[in-house]
Amino acid sequence: MPRRLLRRLPLGRALRRAATRIEGSLALYCGIDIGTSSIKCLLVDENGSRRGLGRAPVGLYRGDAGYEADPLEWLKACAAAYAEASEATGLGEAGLRDRLRAVAISGNGPTLVAAGRDGLPVGRACSWMDRSAVAEAARVSEAAGRAVDPSFYLPKALRVLGSEAGGSVSKFFSGPEYLAFTLGAAPVSYLVDDYYDAFVWDRATGARLGLDSALFPPYVDPAKVIGEVSANAAEAVGLPAGLPIVSGFPDFLAALVGSGAVSPGLACDRSGSSEALNVCAQRPFPDRSIFSLPHAVRGLWNLSGGLSTSGKALEWFSGVAGYSGIGSDSVYQDAERVAAGADGLLFLPYLAGERAPLWNSSLRGAFFGLSLAHGRREMARAVVESLAYGLRLAADRIRGGEFRIDVARCSGGAARDSMLCAIKADVLGIAIEVPENPECEAMGDACACAVALSEHASLKDASNAMVRIASRYEPDDASSAIYEERFVAWKDALDAAIRLSSPRNAPYKEP
């Protein structure tokens, strides 16, 4: 098969059925995703074809209590992203109002928003990156009888309630739940499976801590109508008043649905500042080296592991290596000028420790094999290849548990770089597919809209019908052989770095 296969894949049954309709009459769905650095708004028709996409930046702030985000900024960014997406449709305000059927919102987490009785935020939101509620986590852990991380919702809620503003709090939300509430939805909490309660409000533990249950909105399944856009929100954001608002998901579950990874053996490679290989499976992983969480499709599981600093590693290297401009495009361009194997140079992309499957917070990155013959281009190639090696490490661990990984579908900005997709195919030894809409979180939201309005019977049906694959990359035998040899050396380098990461080997610091 050719090195890079860029072709339209077969369309789903729902798409073939709808192909006889007049395109101008197709219904539209709006998916909105709250990211760490931007909000994305995707408008797709009922066949899954993109009609408009908009992005707007949002900030992350270092406050007295840790990393924070501004929910009021989300609303402004949502308006800007929707304006860009709606303009791209070419339909005009009236035409869009006639065809738009629903909106759903996903977002990062655990990001906590405290709202007052007036519905406005009480201070800024506690970002998912904030792990400063250490004392509160100890209290929650004692009450729960298990370890609870400071980044989880309940420790953050305790910290907010113990602050000067604590008495003003009426409700707690996650980010997407609060934005939906601001648009006009009822106060609800998204819950795909009861399993997740321990990671969200953990109501039993909250009761043992004496917390008022009214602070935590009731749970609702994804793909349910939870309200409609209010007149005030319509004026502020631009969405039509009366538009149904549909419950969404946390971003990683939305991406699984929006990438079509809804059957065992399919995976979603979700990239951004961090990256994870999310594999759809019929059962959980047998140990805790790999994340195992219920899938958005009931009865299935999501197994995941990857890299905490993938996009961040590219961003870091771009800065220290003196690349001009913003983003990783120039790094990719230099990397493409170097052959597979980076002329023997290796890079470990562990710039802030690692989670699954390594679980080593002390691990740090390094270049191995650096010589006078190497320059910026070889270093760029080594950094790019390291991202695929990190995913391979997680994939091998999952496959070692007798789980299939047949195809991985890319989500996020990295999905647009053909070189990186090809490298991943070669290193992982499986086909890499790129959806037409690689903004898979927002696409998952659109699928939820279709289910809520009974266009499809289930999230799996909606995903299979609406997610369309634009390109496919098959492993190349010659390149795979090179990477197989280099991956063995890369693992040796990783073993050395793990030994050096022991706290007893930490550099001495003057008192």
RAPEBEL-V891672 format. One record per residue. PHI is phi in radians with two decimals (none if undefined). Layout:
phi=<PHI;PHI>
This chain:
phi=<none;-0.98;-0.95;-2.24;-1.89;-1.99;-2.66;-1.34;-1.57;-0.99;-1.48;-1.27;-1.10;-1.10;-1.20;-1.09;-1.13;-1.46;-1.12;-1.43;-1.30;-1.30;-0.97;-1.13;-1.73;-1.18;-1.21;-2.06;-2.17;-1.98;-1.97;-2.15;-2.19;-1.62;-1.72;-1.23;-2.03;-2.75;-1.97;-1.97;-2.22;-2.06;-1.93;-2.22;-1.54;-1.17;-1.52;1.65;-1.40;-1.23;-2.00;-2.96;-2.45;-2.37;-2.36;-2.56;-1.30;-2.30;-1.77;-2.20;-2.08;-1.70;-1.68;-1.09;-1.73;2.33;-1.34;-2.33;-2.26;-1.91;-1.06;-1.20;-1.18;-1.02;-1.11;-1.13;-1.15;-1.07;-1.09;-1.17;-1.16;-1.17;-1.08;-1.14;-1.14;-1.20;-1.12;-1.15;-1.21;1.26;-1.54;1.36;-1.08;-1.18;-1.12;-1.20;-1.07;-1.23;-1.83;-1.30;-1.87;-2.95;-2.34;-2.38;-2.29;-2.09;3.14;-1.25;-2.98;-1.40;-1.90;-1.82;-2.01;-1.76;-2.04;-1.51;-1.13;-1.48;1.48;-1.45;-1.17;-1.62;1.33;-1.42;-1.37;-1.46;-1.17;-1.06;-1.39;-1.43;-2.14;-1.56;-1.44;-1.22;-1.11;-1.15;-1.09;-1.12;-1.11;-1.14;-1.07;-1.13;-1.22;-1.45;1.33;-2.75;-1.24;-2.16;-1.28;-1.07;-1.37;-1.25;-1.11;-1.12;-1.01;-1.14;-1.10;-1.05;-1.14;-1.12;-1.13;-1.50;-1.52;-1.06;-1.51;-0.98;-1.21;-1.56;-1.37;-1.89;-2.58;-1.94;-2.40;-1.42;-1.01;-1.14;-1.14;-1.22;-1.11;-1.09;-1.06;-1.10;-1.29;2.36;-1.30;-1.16;-1.23;-2.41;-2.11;-1.33;-2.52;-1.33;-2.66;-1.01;-0.95;-1.34;-0.99;-1.12;-1.75;-1.91;-1.48;0.80;-1.05;-1.12;-1.17;-1.02;-1.13;-1.13;-1.51;1.42;-1.40;-1.20;-1.09;-1.19;-1.21;-2.00;-1.06;-1.17;-1.35;-2.47;-1.21;-1.12;1.16;-2.10;-1.26;-2.07;2.68;-2.50;-1.11;-1.36;-1.09;-1.12;-1.17;-1.06;-1.19;-1.35;-1.88;1.87;-1.10;-1.11;-1.08;1.52;-1.14;-1.05;-1.84;-1.97;-1.17;-1.92;-2.59;-1.06;-1.05;-1.19;-1.31;-1.06;-1.16;-1.06;-1.18;-1.29;-1.73;1.48;-1.46;-2.13;-2.39;-0.93;1.71;-1.59;-2.28;-2.04;-1.60;-1.71;-1.98;-3.09;-1.07;-2.00;-2.69;-2.50;-1.62;-1.83;-1.87;-1.40;-2.46;-1.59;-2.65;-1.26;-1.23;-1.26;-2.43;-1.60;-1.20;-2.08;-1.07;-2.25;-2.41;-1.03;-1.34;-1.15;-1.55;-1.02;1.63;-1.92;-2.19;-1.93;-1.83;-2.54;-2.89;3.05;-2.31;-1.32;-2.33;-1.54;-1.05;-1.14;-1.16;-1.11;-1.10;-1.06;-1.12;-1.00;-1.26;-1.27;-1.53;1.39;-1.25;-1.56;1.50;-1.98;1.68;-1.86;-1.02;-1.18;-1.15;-1.05;-1.09;-1.17;-1.08;-1.22;-1.46;-2.02;-1.24;-0.95;1.77;0.95;0.93;1.44;-1.57;-2.15;-2.35;-1.83;-1.53;-1.71;-1.60;-2.62;1.31;-2.66;-1.71;-1.03;-1.71;-1.57;0.88;-2.44;-1.29;-1.59;-1.12;-2.29;-1.44;-2.98;-1.66;-2.13;1.52;-1.21;-2.39;-1.13;-1.38;-1.63;-2.33;-1.10;-1.14;-1.12;-1.15;-1.07;-1.09;-1.11;-1.10;-1.11;-1.12;-1.09;-1.13;-1.21;-1.10;-1.10;-1.17;-1.08;-1.04;-1.17;-1.08;-1.13;-1.13;-1.17;-1.14;-1.15;-1.54;1.15;-2.00;-1.46;-2.32;-1.60;-2.54;-2.04;-1.89;-1.51;-2.23;1.74;-1.07;-1.11;-1.12;-1.48;-1.69;-1.16;-1.09;-1.12;-1.07;-1.15;-1.09;-1.07;-1.06;-1.15;-1.31;-1.38;1.30;-2.38;-1.23;-1.93;-2.02;-2.06;-1.18;-1.00;-1.98;-1.28;-1.39;-1.20;-1.09;-1.15;-1.16;-1.06;-1.10;-1.09;-1.09;-1.07;-1.05;-1.09;-1.22;-1.04;-1.69;1.15;-1.25;-2.35;-1.35;-2.66;-1.09;-1.11;-1.10;-1.12;-1.09;-1.10;-1.47;-1.74;-1.43;-2.07;-1.65;-1.61;-2.60;-2.48;-2.09;-1.69;-1.06;-1.73;-1.00;-1.15;-1.18;-1.04;-1.13;-1.11;-1.18;-1.08;-1.16;-1.23;-1.16;-1.07;-1.14;-1.08;-1.14;-1.10;-1.10;-1.09;-1.02;-1.13;-1.16;-1.12;-1.09;-1.28;-1.41;-1.00;-0.94;-1.22;-1.75;-1.13;-1.10;-1.25;-2.07;-1.11;-1.20>
